[in-house]
Amino acid sequence: MCRKLFVLLLAFILAGCSVHQSQPAESYSEQAQWIVLPFENHSETPLASERVEALTLAALRTHRLDASAAHVDVDPYQLPRHDDRRRYSEAMALARSTGIHYGVTGSVVEWRYKSGLDGEPAVGIAMHVIEIHSGETVWSGSFSRSGWSRESLAGTGQKVIDKLVTGLLRG
């Protein structure tokens, strides 16, 4: 009984901390230009995808990649668009017109503090690398993590994103 409980607990812990790669990472050229495309927000937290995009850009630059963000909202007198698919298609058109090699996109599955006394942060992200010219996905990964009760949501998100970016570069 105790052994079964231990195995179940271990499987539960490992499932929350896994990286899945659907394809091996390409060998990226050092001269390749990268762009962070819009992420889809499937979490209950408004603007979580924009937070993940900002942290992803910082992680790519930390790993010394020539990365930029896709800024497609050009009218400062209008509210920003929050239609993820429209933002994505506009950003892909922008990336194709500028000759960028790779785009990083994905979805935010979870971005919240758990309810309860401790209120631990919980983050779940799926990330994809797209070859801009062909539109093909060349790498995919997902990672989720719960932080400790005194850890910030952004800090937990940063750890998840760094793990994914490290994974896509190592292959």
C-alpha positions as CSV (number, residue, x, y, z in Angstrom):
1,M,0.0,0.0,0.0
2,C,2.7,2.4,1.0
3,R,4.8,1.5,-2.1
4,K,1.8,2.2,-4.4
5,L,1.2,5.6,-2.7
6,F,4.9,6.5,-3.1
7,V,4.9,5.6,-6.9
8,L,1.6,7.5,-7.4
9,L,3.1,10.6,-5.6
10,L,6.3,10.4,-7.6
11,A,4.4,10.1,-10.9
12,F,2.3,13.1,-10.0
13,I,5.4,15.2,-9.2
14,L,7.2,14.2,-12.4
15,A,4.1,14.9,-14.5
16,G,4.0,18.5,-13.3
17,C,7.7,19.1,-14.1
18,S,8.1,17.6,-17.6
19,V,9.4,18.9,-20.9
20,H,7.9,17.3,-24.0
21,Q,9.7,17.7,-27.3
22,S,7.7,16.7,-30.3
23,Q,10.7,17.1,-32.6
24,P,14.4,17.5,-32.0
25,A,15.7,21.1,-31.9
26,E,17.3,22.3,-35.1
27,S,20.8,23.5,-35.1
28,Y,20.2,27.2,-35.1
29,S,22.7,29.5,-36.7
30,E,24.3,32.2,-34.5
31,Q,23.2,34.8,-37.1
32,A,19.6,33.7,-37.0
33,Q,17.1,36.4,-36.0
34,W,14.3,35.5,-33.6
35,I,10.9,37.1,-32.9
36,V,8.6,36.5,-30.0
37,L,5.1,36.0,-31.6
38,P,1.9,36.3,-29.6
39,F,1.1,33.5,-27.2
40,E,-2.5,32.3,-26.8
41,N,-4.0,32.8,-23.4
42,H,-5.9,29.8,-22.1
43,S,-5.6,30.7,-18.5
44,E,-8.1,32.5,-16.4
45,T,-5.7,35.4,-15.9
46,P,-6.1,38.4,-18.2
47,L,-3.0,39.5,-20.1
48,A,-1.1,36.4,-19.0
49,S,0.1,35.8,-22.6
50,E,1.6,39.3,-22.7
51,R,3.5,38.6,-19.5
52,V,4.8,35.3,-20.9
53,E,5.9,37.1,-24.2
54,A,7.9,39.6,-22.2
55,L,9.6,36.9,-20.1
56,T,10.3,34.8,-23.2
57,L,12.0,37.8,-25.0
58,A,14.2,38.3,-21.9
59,A,15.1,34.6,-21.7
60,L,16.0,34.5,-25.4
61,R,18.2,37.6,-25.1
62,T,19.8,36.1,-21.9
63,H,20.9,33.2,-24.1
64,R,22.5,35.7,-26.5
65,L,20.0,35.2,-29.3
66,D,19.2,38.1,-31.6
67,A,15.5,38.4,-30.5
68,S,12.8,41.1,-30.9
69,A,9.2,41.4,-29.9
70,A,6.4,41.5,-32.5
71,H,4.7,44.9,-31.9
72,V,1.8,45.1,-34.3
73,D,-0.5,47.6,-32.5
74,V,0.7,50.9,-34.2
75,D,-2.1,53.3,-33.3
76,P,-1.4,54.7,-29.8
77,Y,-4.9,56.2,-29.6
78,Q,-6.7,52.8,-29.7
79,L,-6.9,50.1,-27.1
80,P,-4.5,47.2,-27.6
81,R,-6.0,44.2,-29.4
82,H,-6.5,41.0,-27.4
83,D,-7.6,38.8,-30.2
84,D,-4.8,36.3,-30.0
85,R,-5.3,34.8,-33.5
86,R,-5.4,38.2,-35.2
87,R,-2.3,39.4,-33.3
88,Y,-0.5,36.2,-34.3
89,S,-1.3,36.5,-38.0
90,E,-0.3,40.1,-38.1
91,A,2.9,39.3,-36.3
92,M,3.7,36.4,-38.7
93,A,3.2,38.8,-41.7
94,L,5.5,41.3,-40.0
95,A,8.2,38.6,-39.4
96,R,8.0,37.4,-43.0
97,S,8.4,40.9,-44.4
98,T,11.5,41.6,-42.3
99,G,13.3,38.3,-43.0
100,I,13.3,36.9,-39.5
101,H,14.3,33.2,-39.3
102,Y,12.5,31.8,-36.2
103,G,9.5,32.7,-34.2
104,V,8.7,31.6,-30.7
105,T,5.0,31.2,-29.8
106,G,2.8,29.0,-27.7
107,S,0.0,29.1,-25.2
108,V,-0.4,29.9,-21.5
109,V,-2.3,27.1,-19.9
110,E,-2.0,28.2,-16.3
111,W,-0.9,31.5,-14.7
112,R,-2.3,32.0,-11.3
113,Y,-2.0,31.7,-7.6
114,K,-3.7,28.6,-6.2
115,S,-6.5,29.2,-3.7
116,G,-5.9,28.3,-0.1
117,L,-3.9,29.4,2.8
118,D,-0.5,29.3,1.1
119,G,-1.5,30.5,-2.3
120,E,1.3,29.0,-4.3
121,P,2.0,30.2,-7.8
122,A,1.1,27.8,-10.6
123,V,2.4,28.1,-14.2
124,G,1.9,26.0,-17.3
125,I,3.2,26.9,-20.7
126,A,3.5,25.2,-24.1
127,M,6.1,26.7,-26.4
128,H,6.8,26.2,-30.1
129,V,9.5,27.4,-32.4
130,I,8.3,28.2,-35.9
131,E,10.5,28.5,-39.0
132,I,9.0,31.8,-40.3
133,H,9.7,31.2,-44.0
134,S,8.0,27.8,-44.2
135,G,5.6,28.1,-41.2
136,E,6.7,24.7,-40.0
137,T,7.0,23.9,-36.3
138,V,10.6,22.8,-35.7
139,W,10.5,22.4,-31.9
140,S,7.8,22.0,-29.3
141,G,7.9,21.8,-25.5
142,S,5.7,22.2,-22.5
143,F,6.5,22.7,-18.8
144,S,4.5,23.3,-15.7
145,R,5.5,24.1,-12.2
146,S,4.1,25.1,-8.8
147,G,6.1,27.5,-6.7
148,W,6.4,27.8,-3.0
149,S,4.0,29.9,-1.0
150,R,6.3,32.9,-0.8
151,E,7.4,32.8,-4.4
152,S,6.1,35.2,-6.9
153,L,4.1,34.3,-9.9
154,A,6.5,36.1,-12.3
155,G,9.4,34.3,-10.7
156,T,7.8,30.9,-11.2
157,G,6.9,31.8,-14.7
158,Q,10.5,32.9,-15.4
159,K,11.8,29.5,-14.2
160,V,9.3,27.7,-16.5
161,I,10.3,29.8,-19.5
162,D,14.0,29.5,-18.9
163,K,13.6,25.7,-18.7
164,L,11.8,25.7,-22.0
165,V,14.3,28.1,-23.8
166,T,17.2,26.0,-22.4
167,G,15.5,22.9,-23.8
168,L,15.0,24.3,-27.2
169,L,18.6,25.3,-27.5
170,R,20.0,22.0,-26.3
171,G,17.7,19.8,-28.3
